[in-house]
Amino acid sequence: MKKIGVLLVMLISMSAFSQDKNARATMEVDGVCNMCKERIEKACIKTKGVKSAVWNVSTHELNLIYDARKTDLNTIENNIAAVGHDTENVIATDEAYNSVHNCCRYRDESVVDDHKDD
């Protein structure tokens, strides 16, 4: 009977622990259009452990749900920068930035101005 009690406590502890695996985070990511949105979200989803990634074109806010046991925000930000987008903490290399389509050049004020009417 004692063994069953110990086993029950272990199962309850494990189920309580597994419920805390999903972390939520919000961060700012630079971009200007729906092509940027697709690229940013795809870079996140390809990161092992990311379950949801939604980037808002007008606010530049990225909402994430990810398994904190499999990845962390630094890894996600590095993957976003690798496809050419700056985050709050990681700046894309010039090579990565230059790989984005010309209409996605968020560092160019004239491109940003062109997207303000959209």
N, C-alpha and C positions, 0 to 999 in steps of 0.2 A: 504494500500500500504506500509505503514511504517513497518507493521508486516512481510510482505513478504521480505522486504529488510533485516530485522534483521534475519529472518529465513535463508535467502541465505548466509549471513555472517557467521552464526553459522555452516551451512553445509560445507562451504568452509573451515572454521577453523578446523572442525572435520576431514575432508578428508586429509588436510595437516598434521594434527597431526598423523593420523593413518599410514601415509607413513613412519614415522620415527621409527616404532616399531622394525624393523629388524636391529639388531646390528651385526657387523662382528668383529671377533677377531682371533688372531693367538697366539698360545702358544706352548711351547716345552713340550713334554710328553715322558718319558722314555719307551722304549720297543725295541724288536729286530727282530720281525718276523710278518708274516701275521696273526698268531693266536693272537698276541698282538694287531694288527691293528683291527681285528674284535672285540676284547674285549673292546678296548678303544672307538671305534666308537659306539658300542652298549650301553655302559655306558652313552655316551653323548646323543644319540637319545632317550634313556629312560627318560632323564631329561625333564620334562614338559617345553615346550617353545623352545627346541632346534629343529631347522628345518633341519640343515645339519651339518655333522661332517665328515671330511676327514683327516685321519692321514697318513703321509708319512713315510714309514718304514726307508728309508735311511737318511732323514733329521730330523726325529722325530718331525716334525712340524704338529700341529693340526690346521686346518682351520675350523672355526665355523661360522654358521649363526644362531642366536637365537633371540627370542622375549624378549627384555629387560624389558618388562612389566611383564613377567612371570617368569624369572629366571635371574641369574647373573653369572659372571665368577667364583666366589667363590663356588657357589653351583655346578657348572659343574666340577670344579677341585676336590671338595670333592667326587663327584660320581665316578670320574676317579680313585682317590686314593682308594676308597672303593673296587674296583675290582683289586687292586694290582699294580697300576702304579703311579710313582712319576710325579708330575708336577712341574712347576717353583716355585709355592708357597705352595704346599701341598705334604707332603711325606706320602706314603702309610704306614700303620701300618705293623709290621712284620707279623702279622696274615694274613692280606690281601695279602701281597707280597708272602708269603709262599703258598697261595692258587693257584697261577698261575702254569701252567705246567712247568716242569723242563727245557724245551727248551726256556722258556720265562724269565728266571731269569737274567734280564738285569743288576743286581748289581754284578753278578759273571763274572769276566773278561774272564774266559775260555769260558763261554757261548757266550759272546759278540764276542770273537775271532772266535769261530766256525761259527758265522753268517756273518763274514766279507767276506767270499768266496761266499755267496749266491747272 
